[in-house]
Amino acid sequence: MKLLEDRILKDGVIKEGNVLKVDSFLNHQMDINLFNAMGKEFKRLFQDHSINKIVTIEASGIGIACIVAQHFNVPVVFAKKSESINLEGAVYSVPIESFTHNRTYNVIVSKKYIQPEDHVLIIDDFLANGCALEGLISIVHSAGATVEGIGIAIEKGFQNGGEIIRSKGIHLESLAIVESMNPETGTIIFR
């Protein structure tokens, strides 16, 4: 998606350790007009799938998932990274390693929000090693629901997450795939 790629080139900052900082428009301050264009593109890419629920993980995926859900007219469920006194009843739980935060979270989703009849589109902001996605896929499958596809804003194509997920036969669409990035020169090359 050229609009997203252009925004990454304009406002993205490359940090050491393969970190692409896009907090000025994607995952801290959010450009809702950009999100709306992304939601419209995900709707186009997954229009042939019977999607009745969007699933994401807190926190950075929530904003994008909500806008995508508006285009599909379906609810959003987000996996929580911590226990809450407001979370009642049985839950699905899976450990997920975070590339960005370099730690493992035990993410949880209430069993009442993902049912066997659900057809899920998983949405997230980044795909690096695929750990978060594998955890979300596991939760959806544990519920007996169907993963219809996965939509990612930015995929780091030089890491193996996309390859891992695609090898499972899951329909994965990334709006921008970064092939390489150089923190010294600030150069970003897209696939």
PyMOL CGO cylinders between C-alpha atoms (Angstrom):
from pymol import cmd
from pymol.cgo import CYLINDER

trace = [
    CYLINDER, 0.00, 0.00, 0.00, 1.81, 3.02, -1.32, 0.3, 1, 1, 1, 1, 1, 1,
    CYLINDER, 1.81, 3.02, -1.32, 0.15, 5.45, 1.11, 0.3, 1, 1, 1, 1, 1, 1,
    CYLINDER, 0.15, 5.45, 1.11, 1.53, 3.52, 4.09, 0.3, 1, 1, 1, 1, 1, 1,
    CYLINDER, 1.53, 3.52, 4.09, 4.96, 3.02, 2.50, 0.3, 1, 1, 1, 1, 1, 1,
    CYLINDER, 4.96, 3.02, 2.50, 5.21, 6.76, 1.79, 0.3, 1, 1, 1, 1, 1, 1,
    CYLINDER, 5.21, 6.76, 1.79, 4.29, 7.55, 5.39, 0.3, 1, 1, 1, 1, 1, 1,
    CYLINDER, 4.29, 7.55, 5.39, 6.92, 5.12, 6.70, 0.3, 1, 1, 1, 1, 1, 1,
    CYLINDER, 6.92, 5.12, 6.70, 9.55, 6.78, 4.50, 0.3, 1, 1, 1, 1, 1, 1,
    CYLINDER, 9.55, 6.78, 4.50, 8.47, 10.24, 5.64, 0.3, 1, 1, 1, 1, 1, 1,
    CYLINDER, 8.47, 10.24, 5.64, 8.01, 9.67, 9.39, 0.3, 1, 1, 1, 1, 1, 1,
    CYLINDER, 8.01, 9.67, 9.39, 9.48, 6.27, 10.26, 0.3, 1, 1, 1, 1, 1, 1,
    CYLINDER, 9.48, 6.27, 10.26, 12.71, 6.13, 12.26, 0.3, 1, 1, 1, 1, 1, 1,
    CYLINDER, 12.71, 6.13, 12.26, 15.08, 3.17, 12.11, 0.3, 1, 1, 1, 1, 1, 1,
    CYLINDER, 15.08, 3.17, 12.11, 16.62, 2.23, 15.45, 0.3, 1, 1, 1, 1, 1, 1,
    CYLINDER, 16.62, 2.23, 15.45, 19.37, -0.27, 16.26, 0.3, 1, 1, 1, 1, 1, 1,
    CYLINDER, 19.37, -0.27, 16.26, 18.25, -3.88, 16.64, 0.3, 1, 1, 1, 1, 1, 1,
    CYLINDER, 18.25, -3.88, 16.64, 15.92, -3.94, 13.61, 0.3, 1, 1, 1, 1, 1, 1,
    CYLINDER, 15.92, -3.94, 13.61, 13.40, -1.61, 15.25, 0.3, 1, 1, 1, 1, 1, 1,
    CYLINDER, 13.40, -1.61, 15.25, 11.25, 0.58, 12.99, 0.3, 1, 1, 1, 1, 1, 1,
    CYLINDER, 11.25, 0.58, 12.99, 9.75, 3.37, 15.06, 0.3, 1, 1, 1, 1, 1, 1,
    CYLINDER, 9.75, 3.37, 15.06, 6.41, 4.54, 13.66, 0.3, 1, 1, 1, 1, 1, 1,
    CYLINDER, 6.41, 4.54, 13.66, 4.89, 5.90, 16.84, 0.3, 1, 1, 1, 1, 1, 1,
    CYLINDER, 4.89, 5.90, 16.84, 4.13, 9.32, 15.34, 0.3, 1, 1, 1, 1, 1, 1,
    CYLINDER, 4.13, 9.32, 15.34, 1.36, 7.86, 13.14, 0.3, 1, 1, 1, 1, 1, 1,
    CYLINDER, 1.36, 7.86, 13.14, 0.75, 4.16, 13.84, 0.3, 1, 1, 1, 1, 1, 1,
    CYLINDER, 0.75, 4.16, 13.84, 1.22, 2.90, 17.38, 0.3, 1, 1, 1, 1, 1, 1,
    CYLINDER, 1.22, 2.90, 17.38, 1.33, 5.80, 19.82, 0.3, 1, 1, 1, 1, 1, 1,
    CYLINDER, 1.33, 5.80, 19.82, -0.17, 8.77, 18.01, 0.3, 1, 1, 1, 1, 1, 1,
    CYLINDER, -0.17, 8.77, 18.01, -2.61, 7.36, 15.45, 0.3, 1, 1, 1, 1, 1, 1,
    CYLINDER, -2.61, 7.36, 15.45, -3.41, 8.85, 12.05, 0.3, 1, 1, 1, 1, 1, 1,
    CYLINDER, -3.41, 8.85, 12.05, -7.07, 7.88, 11.76, 0.3, 1, 1, 1, 1, 1, 1,
    CYLINDER, -7.07, 7.88, 11.76, -7.31, 8.90, 8.09, 0.3, 1, 1, 1, 1, 1, 1,
    CYLINDER, -7.31, 8.90, 8.09, -4.43, 6.52, 7.34, 0.3, 1, 1, 1, 1, 1, 1,
    CYLINDER, -4.43, 6.52, 7.34, -6.10, 3.82, 9.46, 0.3, 1, 1, 1, 1, 1, 1,
    CYLINDER, -6.10, 3.82, 9.46, -9.32, 4.31, 7.51, 0.3, 1, 1, 1, 1, 1, 1,
    CYLINDER, -9.32, 4.31, 7.51, -7.47, 3.82, 4.20, 0.3, 1, 1, 1, 1, 1, 1,
    CYLINDER, -7.47, 3.82, 4.20, -5.84, 0.71, 5.68, 0.3, 1, 1, 1, 1, 1, 1,
    CYLINDER, -5.84, 0.71, 5.68, -9.23, -0.59, 6.83, 0.3, 1, 1, 1, 1, 1, 1,
    CYLINDER, -9.23, -0.59, 6.83, -10.65, -0.08, 3.35, 0.3, 1, 1, 1, 1, 1, 1,
    CYLINDER, -10.65, -0.08, 3.35, -7.69, -1.97, 1.85, 0.3, 1, 1, 1, 1, 1, 1,
    CYLINDER, -7.69, -1.97, 1.85, -8.07, -4.88, 4.28, 0.3, 1, 1, 1, 1, 1, 1,
    CYLINDER, -8.07, -4.88, 4.28, -11.78, -5.04, 3.41, 0.3, 1, 1, 1, 1, 1, 1,
    CYLINDER, -11.78, -5.04, 3.41, -10.84, -5.28, -0.27, 0.3, 1, 1, 1, 1, 1, 1,
    CYLINDER, -10.84, -5.28, -0.27, -8.17, -7.92, 0.36, 0.3, 1, 1, 1, 1, 1, 1,
    CYLINDER, -8.17, -7.92, 0.36, -10.43, -10.13, 2.49, 0.3, 1, 1, 1, 1, 1, 1,
    CYLINDER, -10.43, -10.13, 2.49, -13.80, -9.38, 0.88, 0.3, 1, 1, 1, 1, 1, 1,
    CYLINDER, -13.80, -9.38, 0.88, -14.24, -13.01, -0.25, 0.3, 1, 1, 1, 1, 1, 1,
    CYLINDER, -14.24, -13.01, -0.25, -13.93, -14.33, 3.32, 0.3, 1, 1, 1, 1, 1, 1,
    CYLINDER, -13.93, -14.33, 3.32, -16.85, -14.76, 5.73, 0.3, 1, 1, 1, 1, 1, 1,
    CYLINDER, -16.85, -14.76, 5.73, -15.51, -12.67, 8.59, 0.3, 1, 1, 1, 1, 1, 1,
    CYLINDER, -15.51, -12.67, 8.59, -17.66, -12.05, 11.65, 0.3, 1, 1, 1, 1, 1, 1,
    CYLINDER, -17.66, -12.05, 11.65, -14.98, -11.09, 14.17, 0.3, 1, 1, 1, 1, 1, 1,
    CYLINDER, -14.98, -11.09, 14.17, -11.66, -9.23, 14.29, 0.3, 1, 1, 1, 1, 1, 1,
    CYLINDER, -11.66, -9.23, 14.29, -9.02, -10.42, 16.80, 0.3, 1, 1, 1, 1, 1, 1,
    CYLINDER, -9.02, -10.42, 16.80, -5.90, -8.52, 17.81, 0.3, 1, 1, 1, 1, 1, 1,
    CYLINDER, -5.90, -8.52, 17.81, -3.51, -8.19, 20.74, 0.3, 1, 1, 1, 1, 1, 1,
    CYLINDER, -3.51, -8.19, 20.74, -3.14, -5.21, 23.02, 0.3, 1, 1, 1, 1, 1, 1,
    CYLINDER, -3.14, -5.21, 23.02, -2.11, -2.55, 22.72, 0.3, 1, 1, 1, 1, 1, 1,
    CYLINDER, -2.11, -2.55, 22.72, -0.86, -1.32, 19.34, 0.3, 1, 1, 1, 1, 1, 1,
    CYLINDER, -0.86, -1.32, 19.34, -3.16, -3.51, 17.24, 0.3, 1, 1, 1, 1, 1, 1,
    CYLINDER, -3.16, -3.51, 17.24, -6.36, -2.25, 18.84, 0.3, 1, 1, 1, 1, 1, 1,
    CYLINDER, -6.36, -2.25, 18.84, -6.67, 1.07, 16.97, 0.3, 1, 1, 1, 1, 1, 1,
    CYLINDER, -6.67, 1.07, 16.97, -6.10, -0.49, 13.57, 0.3, 1, 1, 1, 1, 1, 1,
    CYLINDER, -6.10, -0.49, 13.57, -8.40, -3.42, 14.38, 0.3, 1, 1, 1, 1, 1, 1,
    CYLINDER, -8.40, -3.42, 14.38, -11.23, -1.08, 15.38, 0.3, 1, 1, 1, 1, 1, 1,
    CYLINDER, -11.23, -1.08, 15.38, -11.10, 0.82, 12.11, 0.3, 1, 1, 1, 1, 1, 1,
    CYLINDER, -11.10, 0.82, 12.11, -10.88, -2.44, 10.12, 0.3, 1, 1, 1, 1, 1, 1,
    CYLINDER, -10.88, -2.44, 10.12, -13.89, -3.74, 12.06, 0.3, 1, 1, 1, 1, 1, 1,
    CYLINDER, -13.89, -3.74, 12.06, -15.91, -0.72, 10.97, 0.3, 1, 1, 1, 1, 1, 1,
    CYLINDER, -15.91, -0.72, 10.97, -15.34, -1.71, 7.34, 0.3, 1, 1, 1, 1, 1, 1,
    CYLINDER, -15.34, -1.71, 7.34, -16.49, -5.28, 8.06, 0.3, 1, 1, 1, 1, 1, 1,
    CYLINDER, -16.49, -5.28, 8.06, -19.22, -4.17, 10.51, 0.3, 1, 1, 1, 1, 1, 1,
    CYLINDER, -19.22, -4.17, 10.51, -18.09, -6.73, 13.09, 0.3, 1, 1, 1, 1, 1, 1,
    CYLINDER, -18.09, -6.73, 13.09, -16.83, -6.62, 16.70, 0.3, 1, 1, 1, 1, 1, 1,
    CYLINDER, -16.83, -6.62, 16.70, -13.20, -6.59, 17.84, 0.3, 1, 1, 1, 1, 1, 1,
    CYLINDER, -13.20, -6.59, 17.84, -11.78, -8.90, 20.49, 0.3, 1, 1, 1, 1, 1, 1,
    CYLINDER, -11.78, -8.90, 20.49, -8.32, -8.15, 21.84, 0.3, 1, 1, 1, 1, 1, 1,
    CYLINDER, -8.32, -8.15, 21.84, -6.04, -10.50, 23.73, 0.3, 1, 1, 1, 1, 1, 1,
    CYLINDER, -6.04, -10.50, 23.73, -5.01, -8.96, 27.03, 0.3, 1, 1, 1, 1, 1, 1,
    CYLINDER, -5.01, -8.96, 27.03, -1.40, -9.06, 28.17, 0.3, 1, 1, 1, 1, 1, 1,
    CYLINDER, -1.40, -9.06, 28.17, -2.29, -9.14, 31.85, 0.3, 1, 1, 1, 1, 1, 1,
    CYLINDER, -2.29, -9.14, 31.85, -4.95, -10.47, 34.20, 0.3, 1, 1, 1, 1, 1, 1,
    CYLINDER, -4.95, -10.47, 34.20, -7.75, -8.12, 35.17, 0.3, 1, 1, 1, 1, 1, 1,
    CYLINDER, -7.75, -8.12, 35.17, -10.35, -8.23, 37.93, 0.3, 1, 1, 1, 1, 1, 1,
    CYLINDER, -10.35, -8.23, 37.93, -12.89, -7.40, 35.21, 0.3, 1, 1, 1, 1, 1, 1,
    CYLINDER, -12.89, -7.40, 35.21, -12.15, -10.63, 33.32, 0.3, 1, 1, 1, 1, 1, 1,
    CYLINDER, -12.15, -10.63, 33.32, -14.62, -13.23, 34.54, 0.3, 1, 1, 1, 1, 1, 1,
    CYLINDER, -14.62, -13.23, 34.54, -14.97, -16.91, 33.80, 0.3, 1, 1, 1, 1, 1, 1,
    CYLINDER, -14.97, -16.91, 33.80, -12.92, -19.27, 31.65, 0.3, 1, 1, 1, 1, 1, 1,
    CYLINDER, -12.92, -19.27, 31.65, -10.20, -17.91, 29.40, 0.3, 1, 1, 1, 1, 1, 1,
    CYLINDER, -10.20, -17.91, 29.40, -7.93, -19.02, 26.59, 0.3, 1, 1, 1, 1, 1, 1,
    CYLINDER, -7.93, -19.02, 26.59, -4.33, -18.37, 27.54, 0.3, 1, 1, 1, 1, 1, 1,
    CYLINDER, -4.33, -18.37, 27.54, -1.06, -18.63, 25.64, 0.3, 1, 1, 1, 1, 1, 1,
    CYLINDER, -1.06, -18.63, 25.64, 2.49, -17.32, 26.23, 0.3, 1, 1, 1, 1, 1, 1,
    CYLINDER, 2.49, -17.32, 26.23, 3.67, -14.90, 23.55, 0.3, 1, 1, 1, 1, 1, 1,
    CYLINDER, 3.67, -14.90, 23.55, 7.19, -13.54, 23.18, 0.3, 1, 1, 1, 1, 1, 1,
    CYLINDER, 7.19, -13.54, 23.18, 7.29, -9.86, 22.23, 0.3, 1, 1, 1, 1, 1, 1,
    CYLINDER, 7.29, -9.86, 22.23, 10.04, -8.83, 19.81, 0.3, 1, 1, 1, 1, 1, 1,
    CYLINDER, 10.04, -8.83, 19.81, 9.62, -5.14, 20.66, 0.3, 1, 1, 1, 1, 1, 1,
    CYLINDER, 9.62, -5.14, 20.66, 9.56, -5.52, 24.43, 0.3, 1, 1, 1, 1, 1, 1,
    CYLINDER, 9.56, -5.52, 24.43, 11.94, -8.51, 24.62, 0.3, 1, 1, 1, 1, 1, 1,
    CYLINDER, 11.94, -8.51, 24.62, 9.75, -10.35, 27.11, 0.3, 1, 1, 1, 1, 1, 1,
    CYLINDER, 9.75, -10.35, 27.11, 7.07, -13.03, 27.26, 0.3, 1, 1, 1, 1, 1, 1,
    CYLINDER, 7.07, -13.03, 27.26, 3.44, -12.20, 28.03, 0.3, 1, 1, 1, 1, 1, 1,
    CYLINDER, 3.44, -12.20, 28.03, 0.77, -14.67, 29.03, 0.3, 1, 1, 1, 1, 1, 1,
    CYLINDER, 0.77, -14.67, 29.03, -2.06, -13.33, 26.86, 0.3, 1, 1, 1, 1, 1, 1,
    CYLINDER, -2.06, -13.33, 26.86, -5.67, -14.13, 27.62, 0.3, 1, 1, 1, 1, 1, 1,
    CYLINDER, -5.67, -14.13, 27.62, -9.06, -13.94, 25.94, 0.3, 1, 1, 1, 1, 1, 1,
    CYLINDER, -9.06, -13.94, 25.94, -12.38, -14.71, 27.59, 0.3, 1, 1, 1, 1, 1, 1,
    CYLINDER, -12.38, -14.71, 27.59, -13.89, -17.90, 26.18, 0.3, 1, 1, 1, 1, 1, 1,
    CYLINDER, -13.89, -17.90, 26.18, -17.25, -16.15, 25.80, 0.3, 1, 1, 1, 1, 1, 1,
    CYLINDER, -17.25, -16.15, 25.80, -15.88, -13.84, 23.08, 0.3, 1, 1, 1, 1, 1, 1,
    CYLINDER, -15.88, -13.84, 23.08, -14.54, -16.42, 20.62, 0.3, 1, 1, 1, 1, 1, 1,
    CYLINDER, -14.54, -16.42, 20.62, -16.89, -19.26, 19.73, 0.3, 1, 1, 1, 1, 1, 1,
    CYLINDER, -16.89, -19.26, 19.73, -16.63, -22.25, 17.35, 0.3, 1, 1, 1, 1, 1, 1,
    CYLINDER, -16.63, -22.25, 17.35, -18.91, -20.54, 14.80, 0.3, 1, 1, 1, 1, 1, 1,
    CYLINDER, -18.91, -20.54, 14.80, -16.63, -17.49, 14.52, 0.3, 1, 1, 1, 1, 1, 1,
    CYLINDER, -16.63, -17.49, 14.52, -14.71, -16.69, 11.33, 0.3, 1, 1, 1, 1, 1, 1,
    CYLINDER, -14.71, -16.69, 11.33, -11.83, -14.51, 12.44, 0.3, 1, 1, 1, 1, 1, 1,
    CYLINDER, -11.83, -14.51, 12.44, -9.60, -11.96, 10.75, 0.3, 1, 1, 1, 1, 1, 1,
    CYLINDER, -9.60, -11.96, 10.75, -6.51, -11.35, 12.88, 0.3, 1, 1, 1, 1, 1, 1,
    CYLINDER, -6.51, -11.35, 12.88, -5.14, -7.79, 12.64, 0.3, 1, 1, 1, 1, 1, 1,
    CYLINDER, -5.14, -7.79, 12.64, -1.86, -6.44, 14.02, 0.3, 1, 1, 1, 1, 1, 1,
    CYLINDER, -1.86, -6.44, 14.02, 0.48, -3.51, 13.48, 0.3, 1, 1, 1, 1, 1, 1,
    CYLINDER, 0.48, -3.51, 13.48, 3.76, -5.41, 12.98, 0.3, 1, 1, 1, 1, 1, 1,
    CYLINDER, 3.76, -5.41, 12.98, 4.93, -8.84, 11.93, 0.3, 1, 1, 1, 1, 1, 1,
    CYLINDER, 4.93, -8.84, 11.93, 8.54, -9.69, 12.79, 0.3, 1, 1, 1, 1, 1, 1,
    CYLINDER, 8.54, -9.69, 12.79, 9.14, -13.22, 14.08, 0.3, 1, 1, 1, 1, 1, 1,
    CYLINDER, 9.14, -13.22, 14.08, 5.48, -14.24, 14.11, 0.3, 1, 1, 1, 1, 1, 1,
    CYLINDER, 5.48, -14.24, 14.11, 5.24, -15.11, 17.81, 0.3, 1, 1, 1, 1, 1, 1,
    CYLINDER, 5.24, -15.11, 17.81, 2.22, -12.91, 18.51, 0.3, 1, 1, 1, 1, 1, 1,
    CYLINDER, 2.22, -12.91, 18.51, 0.40, -14.24, 15.46, 0.3, 1, 1, 1, 1, 1, 1,
    CYLINDER, 0.40, -14.24, 15.46, 1.14, -17.85, 16.35, 0.3, 1, 1, 1, 1, 1, 1,
    CYLINDER, 1.14, -17.85, 16.35, -0.29, -17.19, 19.81, 0.3, 1, 1, 1, 1, 1, 1,
    CYLINDER, -0.29, -17.19, 19.81, -3.44, -15.57, 18.42, 0.3, 1, 1, 1, 1, 1, 1,
    CYLINDER, -3.44, -15.57, 18.42, -3.88, -18.41, 15.90, 0.3, 1, 1, 1, 1, 1, 1,
    CYLINDER, -3.88, -18.41, 15.90, -3.56, -20.87, 18.80, 0.3, 1, 1, 1, 1, 1, 1,
    CYLINDER, -3.56, -20.87, 18.80, -6.26, -19.05, 20.77, 0.3, 1, 1, 1, 1, 1, 1,
    CYLINDER, -6.26, -19.05, 20.77, -8.66, -18.98, 17.80, 0.3, 1, 1, 1, 1, 1, 1,
    CYLINDER, -8.66, -18.98, 17.80, -8.05, -22.68, 17.09, 0.3, 1, 1, 1, 1, 1, 1,
    CYLINDER, -8.05, -22.68, 17.09, -8.49, -23.53, 20.81, 0.3, 1, 1, 1, 1, 1, 1,
    CYLINDER, -8.49, -23.53, 20.81, -11.94, -21.96, 20.56, 0.3, 1, 1, 1, 1, 1, 1,
    CYLINDER, -11.94, -21.96, 20.56, -12.76, -24.18, 17.58, 0.3, 1, 1, 1, 1, 1, 1,
    CYLINDER, -12.76, -24.18, 17.58, -13.11, -21.04, 15.45, 0.3, 1, 1, 1, 1, 1, 1,
    CYLINDER, -13.11, -21.04, 15.45, -11.70, -20.46, 11.96, 0.3, 1, 1, 1, 1, 1, 1,
    CYLINDER, -11.70, -20.46, 11.96, -8.85, -18.13, 11.06, 0.3, 1, 1, 1, 1, 1, 1,
    CYLINDER, -8.85, -18.13, 11.06, -10.00, -16.63, 7.75, 0.3, 1, 1, 1, 1, 1, 1,
    CYLINDER, -10.00, -16.63, 7.75, -6.90, -14.51, 7.35, 0.3, 1, 1, 1, 1, 1, 1,
    CYLINDER, -6.90, -14.51, 7.35, -4.35, -12.20, 8.89, 0.3, 1, 1, 1, 1, 1, 1,
    CYLINDER, -4.35, -12.20, 8.89, -3.88, -8.52, 8.08, 0.3, 1, 1, 1, 1, 1, 1,
    CYLINDER, -3.88, -8.52, 8.08, -0.65, -6.77, 9.04, 0.3, 1, 1, 1, 1, 1, 1,
    CYLINDER, -0.65, -6.77, 9.04, 0.18, -3.09, 8.67, 0.3, 1, 1, 1, 1, 1, 1,
    CYLINDER, 0.18, -3.09, 8.67, 3.98, -3.52, 8.46, 0.3, 1, 1, 1, 1, 1, 1,
    CYLINDER, 3.98, -3.52, 8.46, 5.84, -6.79, 7.91, 0.3, 1, 1, 1, 1, 1, 1,
    CYLINDER, 5.84, -6.79, 7.91, 9.58, -7.03, 8.38, 0.3, 1, 1, 1, 1, 1, 1,
    CYLINDER, 9.58, -7.03, 8.38, 10.27, -9.22, 5.35, 0.3, 1, 1, 1, 1, 1, 1,
    CYLINDER, 10.27, -9.22, 5.35, 13.87, -9.76, 6.41, 0.3, 1, 1, 1, 1, 1, 1,
    CYLINDER, 13.87, -9.76, 6.41, 12.67, -11.65, 9.52, 0.3, 1, 1, 1, 1, 1, 1,
    CYLINDER, 12.67, -11.65, 9.52, 11.04, -15.07, 9.33, 0.3, 1, 1, 1, 1, 1, 1,
    CYLINDER, 11.04, -15.07, 9.33, 7.54, -14.42, 10.71, 0.3, 1, 1, 1, 1, 1, 1,
    CYLINDER, 7.54, -14.42, 10.71, 5.82, -13.99, 7.36, 0.3, 1, 1, 1, 1, 1, 1,
    CYLINDER, 5.82, -13.99, 7.36, 7.39, -17.16, 6.01, 0.3, 1, 1, 1, 1, 1, 1,
    CYLINDER, 7.39, -17.16, 6.01, 6.33, -19.14, 9.09, 0.3, 1, 1, 1, 1, 1, 1,
    CYLINDER, 6.33, -19.14, 9.09, 2.71, -17.96, 8.93, 0.3, 1, 1, 1, 1, 1, 1,
    CYLINDER, 2.71, -17.96, 8.93, 2.38, -18.38, 5.16, 0.3, 1, 1, 1, 1, 1, 1,
    CYLINDER, 2.38, -18.38, 5.16, 3.80, -21.93, 5.42, 0.3, 1, 1, 1, 1, 1, 1,
    CYLINDER, 3.80, -21.93, 5.42, 0.72, -22.79, 7.53, 0.3, 1, 1, 1, 1, 1, 1,
    CYLINDER, 0.72, -22.79, 7.53, -1.50, -22.04, 4.52, 0.3, 1, 1, 1, 1, 1, 1,
    CYLINDER, -1.50, -22.04, 4.52, -3.07, -18.98, 6.14, 0.3, 1, 1, 1, 1, 1, 1,
    CYLINDER, -3.07, -18.98, 6.14, -4.09, -16.04, 3.94, 0.3, 1, 1, 1, 1, 1, 1,
    CYLINDER, -4.09, -16.04, 3.94, -1.67, -13.33, 5.12, 0.3, 1, 1, 1, 1, 1, 1,
    CYLINDER, -1.67, -13.33, 5.12, -1.72, -9.81, 3.69, 0.3, 1, 1, 1, 1, 1, 1,
    CYLINDER, -1.72, -9.81, 3.69, 0.75, -7.13, 4.75, 0.3, 1, 1, 1, 1, 1, 1,
    CYLINDER, 0.75, -7.13, 4.75, 0.16, -3.56, 3.58, 0.3, 1, 1, 1, 1, 1, 1,
    CYLINDER, 0.16, -3.56, 3.58, 3.88, -2.71, 3.64, 0.3, 1, 1, 1, 1, 1, 1,
    CYLINDER, 3.88, -2.71, 3.64, 6.70, -5.27, 3.59, 0.3, 1, 1, 1, 1, 1, 1,
    CYLINDER, 6.70, -5.27, 3.59, 10.09, -3.88, 4.59, 0.3, 1, 1, 1, 1, 1, 1,
    CYLINDER, 10.09, -3.88, 4.59, 12.77, -5.84, 2.74, 0.3, 1, 1, 1, 1, 1, 1,
    CYLINDER, 12.77, -5.84, 2.74, 15.67, -4.08, 4.45, 0.3, 1, 1, 1, 1, 1, 1,
    CYLINDER, 15.67, -4.08, 4.45, 16.45, -1.05, 6.56, 0.3, 1, 1, 1, 1, 1, 1,
    CYLINDER, 16.45, -1.05, 6.56, 19.71, 0.60, 7.51, 0.3, 1, 1, 1, 1, 1, 1,
    CYLINDER, 19.71, 0.60, 7.51, 19.89, 2.63, 10.73, 0.3, 1, 1, 1, 1, 1, 1,
    CYLINDER, 19.89, 2.63, 10.73, 23.11, 4.33, 9.64, 0.3, 1, 1, 1, 1, 1, 1,
    CYLINDER, 23.11, 4.33, 9.64, 21.76, 5.72, 6.37, 0.3, 1, 1, 1, 1, 1, 1,
    CYLINDER, 21.76, 5.72, 6.37, 18.06, 5.76, 7.27, 0.3, 1, 1, 1, 1, 1, 1,
    CYLINDER, 18.06, 5.76, 7.27, 17.34, 3.78, 4.09, 0.3, 1, 1, 1, 1, 1, 1,
    CYLINDER, 17.34, 3.78, 4.09, 14.22, 1.60, 3.93, 0.3, 1, 1, 1, 1, 1, 1,
    CYLINDER, 14.22, 1.60, 3.93, 13.58, -0.70, 0.97, 0.3, 1, 1, 1, 1, 1, 1,
    CYLINDER, 13.58, -0.70, 0.97, 10.16, -2.26, 0.43, 0.3, 1, 1, 1, 1, 1, 1,
    CYLINDER, 10.16, -2.26, 0.43, 9.40, -5.54, -1.26, 0.3, 1, 1, 1, 1, 1, 1,
]
cmd.load_cgo(trace, "trace")
